[in-house]
């Protein structure tokens, strides 16, 4: 991805970013279902659902993470930048 960025191959970089967002999003959803279905986490269901929407973490009373997401916000922000660069490249 860095080589694509430095070589200004924005369409290839966009392809890699979309793959990463899809994969990490799928992984987050699988973790969400696993944490939600665990009977020990019944007390934390609202927190887990909120964490899935906000892309954050949930700890239990003992301090252990019961739900942890892959942080995909930087990928989404970079995708927006790349889309602007592709549009700028097409207009010039």
C-alpha positions as CSV (number, residue, x, y, z in Angstrom):
1,X,0.0,0.0,0.0
2,X,2.8,2.4,0.8
3,X,4.4,1.7,-2.6
4,X,1.1,2.4,-4.3
5,X,0.8,5.7,-2.3
6,X,4.4,6.8,-3.2
7,X,3.9,5.7,-6.8
8,X,0.6,7.6,-7.0
9,X,-1.2,4.4,-8.0
10,X,-4.4,5.5,-6.2
11,X,-6.7,2.9,-7.8
12,X,-4.5,0.1,-6.5
13,X,-4.3,1.7,-3.1
14,X,-8.1,2.0,-3.0
15,X,-8.4,-1.7,-3.9
16,X,-6.1,-2.6,-0.9
17,X,-8.0,-0.3,1.4
18,X,-11.3,-1.7,0.5
19,X,-10.1,-5.3,1.0
20,X,-8.7,-4.3,4.5
21,X,-12.0,-2.5,5.5
22,X,-14.1,-5.5,4.4
23,X,-11.8,-8.1,6.1
24,X,-11.5,-6.1,9.4
25,X,-15.3,-5.4,9.3
26,X,-16.0,-9.0,8.9
27,X,-13.6,-10.0,11.7
28,X,-15.3,-7.4,14.0
29,X,-18.7,-8.8,13.2
30,X,-17.5,-12.4,14.0
31,X,-16.0,-11.2,17.3
32,X,-19.3,-9.4,18.1
33,X,-21.4,-12.5,17.5
34,X,-19.0,-14.6,19.6
35,X,-19.0,-12.1,22.5
36,X,-22.8,-11.7,22.3
37,X,-23.5,-15.4,22.3
38,X,-21.2,-16.1,25.3
39,X,-23.5,-16.7,28.4
40,X,-20.9,-15.1,30.7
41,X,-21.4,-11.8,28.9
42,X,-25.2,-11.4,29.5
43,X,-24.6,-8.4,31.8
44,X,-22.6,-6.6,29.1
45,X,-25.0,-7.0,26.0
46,X,-25.8,-3.3,25.7
47,X,-22.2,-2.3,26.1
48,X,-21.1,-4.9,23.4
49,X,-23.7,-3.7,21.0
50,X,-22.7,-0.1,21.6
51,X,-19.0,-1.0,21.2
52,X,-19.7,-2.6,17.8
53,X,-21.4,0.6,16.6
54,X,-18.7,2.9,18.0
55,X,-15.7,0.6,17.1
56,X,-14.5,0.4,20.7
57,X,-13.7,-2.1,23.4
58,X,-15.5,-3.6,26.4
59,X,-13.9,-4.9,29.6
60,X,-15.5,-7.1,32.2
61,X,-15.3,-6.4,36.0
62,X,-12.0,-8.2,36.2
63,X,-10.4,-6.0,33.6
64,X,-10.3,-8.5,30.8
65,X,-11.5,-7.5,27.3
66,X,-14.6,-9.4,26.4
67,X,-15.0,-7.5,23.1
68,X,-12.2,-5.9,21.2
69,X,-12.5,-4.6,17.6
70,X,-10.0,-3.9,14.8
71,X,-9.8,-0.2,14.5
72,X,-10.8,0.6,11.0
73,X,-11.4,4.4,11.2
74,X,-8.0,5.3,9.8
75,X,-8.7,3.0,6.8
76,X,-12.0,4.8,6.2
77,X,-10.4,8.2,6.4
78,X,-7.6,7.2,4.0
79,X,-10.2,5.8,1.6
80,X,-11.9,9.3,1.5
81,X,-8.5,10.9,0.8
82,X,-7.7,8.5,-2.0
83,X,-11.1,9.0,-3.6
84,X,-10.5,12.8,-3.6
85,X,-7.1,12.2,-5.1
86,X,-8.5,9.9,-7.8
87,X,-11.1,12.6,-8.6
88,X,-8.5,15.3,-8.8
89,X,-6.3,13.1,-11.0
90,X,-9.3,12.5,-13.4
91,X,-10.0,16.3,-13.6
92,X,-6.5,17.3,-14.6
